[in-house]
Amino acid sequence: MRAGRFILGSAALVAVPWIVAALLPGQQRYVLHVLIFTALYGSLALSYDLVVGHVGSLSLAHPAFFGLGAYTAALLATEGHWPFAAALPAGVGLAALVALAVGVPMFRLTEHSFAMGTLGFAIVTQVVATNWVDFTHGPLCVTGIPKPQVGALRIATLPAFYWMGLATLALVALLYRGLTTFRLGRAFHAVRDNETLAAAASIDPLKYRMLGFVIGGAVAGGVGALYVSYVGVLCPGELTVSLSVNLLVMIFLGGIGTLRGVLVGAAAFTALPEVLRMAPNWRMVIYGLLLLVIVIRAPDGLEGLIRRGSSLGRRPWGA
Amino acid sequence: MALFETRGLTKRFLGVTAVDGVDLSVEAGELVSLIGPNGSGKTTLFNCVTGYLVPDEGRVTFRGRDVTGVAAHRIARLGVGRTFQLVSVFPRLSAIENLLTFLQQHQEESLVGRLVRAPRVRRLEAAAVERARSLLDSVGLAARADVPAGTLSYGQRKLLAFAAALMPDPELLLLDEPAAAINPTMIEQMKAQIRALHREGKTVLLVEHNMDVVMDISQRVIVLDHGQKIAEGPPEVVRRDPKVVEAYFGR
């Protein structure tokens, strides 16, 4: 029953380009574009939630790791003429290495200082991206980033990018699930909830914090590399602090520390601005109000609402 | 040779000497109590020997190995279990998961094996679940296995923390006030648990304020006052020691 629904759901997700073409013939490009962004944002939000929701550290360094992966892949592909199959892992690897180097001193800081320290790192990264014009082209942006080509497979059309995004999201979700359940999840949650007691359980708190931080950073770097290969242009404005704010809204809106919640949050957050396009001036106001309502009325986010809803449904006489 | 030993252990906080040159040794299979008035340095001593504090002077040895200044998670891994004075469980994990958390690092630490749930790790997990169930049963919490530990009563959480410390079958168990702030029935239950451990040949060092418990179950009592060891011996001898009486009741 569950397996059947899973297979049906997956098949539907894979068939989306044809479904959209049949239902909304004129809108296909636009809808697929939004879906590609949703998949990439969803992957990024999951990698961010590993750090915030499961390691339990409010890191604001995520735009820097996203940017490191994006710039590495973009510059290697344009200036170095590296193939995509080499530029992507290079972006992932560099983001992971930098996360490793940054994490060791950062995790010596307590909660608030950690947030400040990682924010500082994110700002420095953006300043470097903006001002090291000879290397990053600064505000002139890296342009003409080639479409991914792996062997004979060339990803250039919107449906192809959609499938790439979907595959990425599936892979990241699988990794997220593996890390946050069973023995690894238990170790992460033990460190998050009570570091002292975790050490008495022979769990090395620093090791698990670093593990979550480095994997989160590496995935963010990978998403950055995929993102630039889709968009074709990379500007320093992509790395601003507002990306951290967006990611925070997504995971809090959806439900921190939950796979389904974060995905729902990312989807809602990516789709919402498109819906609100008719009222561009009011967009930020509506975001703010929405976030306020969620934090006050539904601190578990949409995931909490879904869970409460389904448990009500299971009761014989309703609520 | 003693299983566990401190030599000249000293810890100072801003000029206050909380633990002052304490020599202490516990033989394998012994049940020893550490007592003393409030602020006499018992918990600081516990924290120094379990890696939570680095002593300023002195040595800590466990099984003949110098473990002075070794990190807490490493000392735990060597087979030193401990509980905390304030009830300490992982509130969002279920009761049984609390227990499983305490055994898994002793069974394997394979990141990849855990990520892909390798068959070997699954088998170890199944064995751990079985052990956790029997321990929960022995402390009377079998029926609460799947509820979040944070929803248990204070006394139940105390028993859960005790059972969790037993999960990896530690060679030395340090209990920080196991009978504090729980009701008389649970105190009896806790006493029975500690006695049972002793009968199985486990080595136990406990800090306790409840004199009935201390006098009833310990083989040997060590008394601290102002960070110094002032007396040591069988319970009935220590009880009458004038220095101990003075430390507790004043001159």
Interface residues (C-beta under 8 A of the other chain):
Chain A: L175 G178 L179 F182 R183 L184 R186 A187 H189 A190 D193 N194 T196 L197 A198 A199 A200 A201 S202 I203 D204 P205 L211
Chain B: T50 G51 Y52 A71 A72 H73 R74 A76 R77 G81 R82 F84 S88 V89 F90 P91 R92 L93 E97 L100 T101 F102 Q104 Q105 H106 L111 R114 L115 V116 R117 V121 E125 A164 A165 P168
